[in-house]
Amino acid sequence: MFSETRNKYYVGITTEATENRLKKHNESIYGKNSFTSTVNDWSVVLDLEVDSIEIARKMESYIKKMKSRKFIEKIVFDVNERNVFINKFLNH
């Protein structure tokens, strides 16, 4: 997700419908101290569906460990980079 107001990305996983999850973040359902609670303009910039929660967790963890806006933007905006990233997890 991306917030124009904060100019920040948020990376997370869910087993529920993406639109439901987005609505919860924008309504601060996760508490006033959560990363997403300070603004309500989050939008989905990338939604990857994978076969298992385990793969989703590994992908999320990898992105967060990179600590790189540049990396996030590569997989969001560059289809080739996105496919390389996805294949890294699907071929294990």
C-alpha positions as CSV (number, residue, x, y, z in Angstrom):
1,M,0.0,0.0,0.0
2,F,1.1,3.6,-0.5
3,S,0.1,6.8,1.3
4,E,0.4,10.1,-0.7
5,T,0.2,12.0,2.6
6,R,3.0,10.2,4.3
7,N,4.8,9.4,1.0
8,K,5.4,5.9,2.5
9,Y,4.8,2.3,1.5
10,Y,3.4,-0.3,3.8
11,V,4.0,-4.0,3.1
12,G,1.7,-6.6,4.6
13,I,0.0,-9.9,4.0
14,T,-3.6,-11.0,4.4
15,T,-5.9,-13.9,3.9
16,E,-9.0,-11.7,3.5
17,A,-10.1,-9.7,0.5
18,T,-7.6,-6.9,-0.2
19,E,-10.3,-4.3,-0.3
20,N,-11.5,-5.3,3.2
21,R,-8.0,-5.1,4.5
22,L,-7.4,-1.7,2.9
23,K,-10.6,-0.4,4.4
24,K,-9.5,-1.5,7.9
25,H,-6.2,0.3,7.5
26,N,-7.8,3.5,6.3
27,E,-10.3,3.3,9.2
28,S,-7.5,2.7,11.7
29,I,-9.1,-0.6,12.9
30,Y,-5.6,-1.8,13.9
31,G,-5.2,0.8,16.6
32,K,-4.0,4.3,16.9
33,N,-0.4,3.3,17.3
34,S,-0.2,1.2,14.2
35,F,2.1,2.3,11.3
36,T,-0.9,2.9,9.0
37,S,-3.2,4.7,11.5
38,T,-1.8,8.3,11.1
39,V,-3.4,8.8,7.7
40,N,-6.4,7.4,5.8
41,D,-5.3,7.7,2.2
42,W,-3.7,4.2,1.8
43,S,-4.1,2.7,-1.6
44,V,-3.1,-0.7,-3.0
45,V,-0.2,-0.4,-5.4
46,L,0.5,-4.1,-5.7
47,D,-1.5,-7.2,-4.9
48,L,0.2,-10.5,-5.3
49,E,-1.8,-13.7,-4.9
50,V,0.2,-16.8,-3.9
51,D,-0.7,-20.4,-3.1
52,S,0.1,-20.3,0.6
53,I,0.5,-18.1,3.6
54,E,4.0,-19.5,4.0
55,I,5.1,-18.1,0.6
56,A,3.4,-14.8,1.4
57,R,5.2,-14.5,4.7
58,K,8.6,-15.2,3.0
59,M,7.9,-12.6,0.4
60,E,6.8,-10.0,3.0
61,S,9.8,-10.7,5.1
62,Y,12.2,-10.4,2.2
63,I,10.8,-7.1,1.2
64,K,10.9,-5.7,4.7
65,K,14.5,-7.0,5.2
66,M,15.5,-5.0,2.1
67,K,14.5,-1.8,3.9
68,S,14.5,-0.2,0.5
69,R,11.9,2.1,-1.1
70,K,13.9,1.6,-4.4
71,F,13.4,-2.1,-4.2
72,I,9.6,-1.8,-3.5
73,E,9.2,0.6,-6.4
74,K,11.1,-1.8,-8.7
75,I,8.7,-4.6,-8.0
76,V,5.6,-2.3,-8.1
77,F,6.4,-0.6,-11.4
78,D,8.7,-2.9,-13.3
79,V,7.0,-6.1,-14.5
80,N,10.3,-7.8,-15.2
81,E,11.7,-7.1,-11.7
82,R,8.4,-8.3,-10.2
83,N,8.5,-11.5,-12.1
84,V,12.1,-12.1,-11.0
85,F,11.0,-11.5,-7.4
86,I,8.0,-13.8,-7.6
87,N,10.0,-16.6,-9.3
88,K,12.6,-16.4,-6.5
89,F,9.9,-17.8,-4.1
90,L,7.9,-20.0,-6.4
91,N,10.9,-22.0,-7.6
92,H,11.9,-23.2,-4.1
